[in-house]
């Protein structure tokens, strides 16, 4: 039997084109997980659309702690009503300068927004621009995850350096993220043990189909690949890159690439061995 890998589409509810692209891929079983930005003003409208694909994919919370407007008042973290950029968040987290009480209230508000619209708990948790693994924030995320029933699986962004080097795609970025996520990866929680899909979301990175061939090389037992589908006419960041991903993932070339490596898109539970399920 072919090996299952998780293919997760991020940024659901970021924009109408992004949400529609993700729903299309989920309906056709081209992805097996998706992550929702419940801090988005579009979430109350886009959230109910997920009922169409609930049986096809794991639906999770894309914790959003950078760039967007928070759901709660965060006078220390977002004094102007907008969350900081990723560079500032990384710096403050590493220096121990974050107000973790504000962070926890915001994550809980985003979680409540998820359950209020979907009527269920998230099946997995991750973070926009991977902020869920940052020092301090990761402890809050692990605490909240431990309170959710059934327990969600978590996104581990670490992978072996030798594998990252062998893939040869955005090596400095992938290696940096892997190192950043080491502390989170050591947690006693259900999570993937292999991670790929990282690149610059730019045309200069090369054709997405060629990149994907590298992403599915040397996959771990519980392997996760992230993606960001969308359309070129959108006004969100990296719209052209999102469109390339979407076009490839709904093409026959995508299925052929999986078949050549005896892989299939599967939900997280399908990646667990019989021993892990026992």
N, C-alpha and C positions, 0 to 999 in steps of 0.2 A: 504494500500500500504506500502511496506517495506520502511524503513528509509534510506536515502542516506548519505553515509560518503565519504569523500575524502581520497583516498589512493595515496600518492605522492611518486614517485621514484626519489631520488636525484642522482646527479653526472653524468648525461648524458654527454658524450664526454670525461669522465675521461680516458677510455680505450675502446678498441674494444669489449671485452667481456661484460663490463658494459653496453655499448650502445646497443649491440645486445640483451642482456637480457631484458632491459627496453623496447625496441621495440617489442619484442615478447609478453611481458605482456600487452603492450598497444594495440597491434593488436588483442589480445584475450579478451580485456576489463577486465583484472584482476587488472589494476590500472586505475585511472581517472585523474592523473596529473603527469607531469614529469618536472624536473628542470635541466636546461642546464648550463654547465660550459663553457662559451664562451671565457674565458681566455686560455682554453686548446688549444694546437697546433693541436689537432684533430678536433676541432669544424668546420672549413671550409669544412671538408670531411663528418663528421657525421651529421651536421646540415641539409643538404638536405634530408637525410633519413627520417626525421620527416614527410615529405609529405605523407608517407604511413599511418600515424596514426593521422593526424591532426583532423579528425572528431571524434576521440574516446576520446581524452584527452585534458585537459588544459595544454598548453606548456608555461613554465615560465623561468625566468632568475635566476640562482643559483649564486648570487653575490659572487665572490671569492676574499677574502682579506687576506687569510692566506696560507702559505706553497708553493704556486705555483708562477710562474713568472708572473708579471703583464703585461698588454698590453701597459701601458704608463711608462714613466720615473718617478720614485718615489724616489728621492734621500734621502728624510728623512724617508720614511716609509719602503722602500726596497732598501737600499743603495748598496747592493751587487747584485741587480737584482733579488732577491727572497723575497717574502713577509714573514713576521715573523710568528712564530708559534702562536697557539691560546692563550697560556698562556700570552705571551708578548702582544698580541693585547688586551686581556681583561684588563691587568694591565695598559697599556698606555691609554686605553679609559676611565677607571675609574678615572685615575689621570689627565685627560684632556691634555694628551701629544701627541695626534695624530695630524698630519697635515691634517685637514679636506678638505683643498683645493685639496691636492693630492688624497685623498680618493674619492672626488666627481669627479675629472677628470677620475679616473680609472673606477668608476661605470658607468659613461657616455660612456666610451670607450667600456665597456663590453655590454652595452645596444645597442650601434651602431652596434657592431659585431653581436648581436642577430638579429636585424632588417635587416641588410645587407644580411644575409644568409637565413632567413625565409621569408622575405618580409612582416612581420607583427610585431606588438608590442607584448611584452610578456603579457600573460594573468594573470600571477601572479609573484610576486617577493619574494625571500627568500635569505638566506645566507648560504654559505658553513661553517659548524660548527657554524651556527646561529649568525654570526658576524653582521648581519643586525639589530639586536636588541641592540647592544652595545651603551652606551652613546656617543653622538656625531655622530656616524655613523647612528644611527636611524633617526636623524633629516635630514641627507642628503638623506637617502632612502625615507623618507616620502615626502620630497620636490620633488624629482625626480618622485616618483610615482604619485604625484598630477599633473604632467605635461603630463602624458601619457594618450592618448585617444585611445580606451576606457580605463577607469581607471582599473588598475589591482587589483586583490585581493592580500592581503599580509599575510604572515605566522606569526601567533601569536604562540609563544612557551610556553605561560603560561597556567596553568590549576589550578583548585582548589587543595589545598594541601590535603584536605580530600580524593579526588579522586585519587591523586597520591599515597597516603598512602594505600588506598584500593586496588589499582592494585598490589602494592608490587613488582614492577619491577624497579630495579636501582633507588630506592627512593632518595638517596642523589643526584645523578646526575640529575634526573628529577626535583627535588625540586630546585636545584641550577639554572637550566636553566629557570624554571618558575619564580623565583625571578628576574633573570637577565632580563627577558623579560617583566616585569611589566610595565615599562615606555612606551614601544612600544605598549603594549596591550591597553593602555588608549587612543591611537590616534583615531581620527575620520576618519576611513578608513574601507573599506570592508575587513574583515578578519574572520578566523575561531574563534570560542569561546570555543573549546575544542581541546586538543592536546595529542597525545600519539605516541608510537613507539620507545621511547628512551630506549636503553639498551647499554651494553658494546661492542656489535658486537663481542663477544668472545664465544667459545664453553662452557666456564665455566658458562655462563649465563643460560644454559639449552637449550632444543630443541625449535626451533623457533615457531613451531606450538603451543606449550604450552604457550609461551610468547604472541603470537598473541591473544589467548583467553583472556588474561588480557587487551590487548590494545583495544579490542572492548567492554569491560565491561564499563558500565556507560558512554556512549557517549553523548556529548553535541548536541545541535541542528545543529550547523555547525561544525562538528567534522573532524579533520584532523589527519591522521596517516602517519608518514613518513616511508619509507623503502629504502633499499640500495641493490637492486638485482645485481648479478654478477655471476661469475663462479670461481671454485676453482683453475683452472690452470692459472688464472690471476696473475700478479705480483704487483697489487695494495694492499694497506693496507686492512686488514680484508677480504681477498679473501674467506676464508672458511665460515665466517659468511654471506657474500654476497651470496655465493652459496646455503647456507641453506635457506635463504629468498626466493631466486628465485625458488628453488625446491618446497617449500611450497606454494608459491603464484600461481603456475601453477598446483597445485594438486587439486583433488576433495575435500580433507580435508579442504582447504581454503573456498571453496564455501559452504560446509556443516557448517562450523563455522559461517559464515555470516547468513545462513538460520536459524540456531538455535536461533539467536537473532533478526530475522526479519530485517536484514540489507542488503544493496546492495552498491556496489561501484558506486559513482556518481560524476559528475563534481560539481564545487563549486556552480554554479547557481542552481543546484538541491537541495542544502542544505538549500536554503533560503525559509522562509515561504511565504505564499501569502501576508501577511502583509508587510514583508520586501521588496517584489517585487513591492508593490503598490506605 
